[in-house]
Amino acid sequence: MITDLKPSTTYYIRVTAFNQLGASSPSHPVSVTTEPDVPSGPPRNLVVTAVGPYALHATWDPPDPDDCNGQILGYYLGYVQLG
């Protein structure tokens, strides 16, 4: 079992067997890619401006590349009314 791998990342793995006679030669490399995951960081540079009494305009940049964890397929924008 291999743990602590990053999402949406390609790894090249070689296997070496060990027994009482010693170690085998390493196998040929095998390419594996981990599954994508939701971003681990928030969007950056969020700017919201009022464009009327009942409308807002929002813009943002994607999370840092190290936090994207794969291709971002979309965003969810919600609001909560206070008061």
Secondary structure as the mmCIF struct_conf table of DSSP 4:
data_model
#
loop_
_struct_conf.conf_type_id
_struct_conf.id
_struct_conf.beg_label_comp_id
_struct_conf.beg_label_asym_id
_struct_conf.beg_label_seq_id
_struct_conf.end_label_comp_id
_struct_conf.end_label_asym_id
_struct_conf.end_label_seq_id
BEND BEND1 ASP A 4 ASP A 4
HELX_LH_PP_P HELX_LH_PP_P1 LEU A 5 LYS A 6
TURN_TY1_P TURN_TY1_P1 PRO A 7 SER A 8
STRN STRN1 THR A 10 ILE A 13
STRN STRN2 PHE A 18 ASN A 19
TURN_TY1_P TURN_TY1_P2 GLN A 20 LEU A 21
STRN STRN3 GLY A 22 ALA A 23
HELX_LH_PP_P HELX_LH_PP_P2 SER A 24 PRO A 29
STRN STRN4 VAL A 30 THR A 33
HELX_LH_PP_P HELX_LH_PP_P3 THR A 34 PRO A 36
BEND BEND2 SER A 40 GLY A 41
STRN STRN5 ARG A 44 GLY A 52
TURN_TY1_P TURN_TY1_P3 PRO A 53 TYR A 54
STRN STRN6 ALA A 55 ASP A 61
HELX_LH_PP_P HELX_LH_PP_P4 PRO A 62 ASP A 64
HELX_RH_3T_P HELX_RH_3T_P1 PRO A 65 ASP A 67
BEND BEND3 GLY A 70 GLY A 70
#
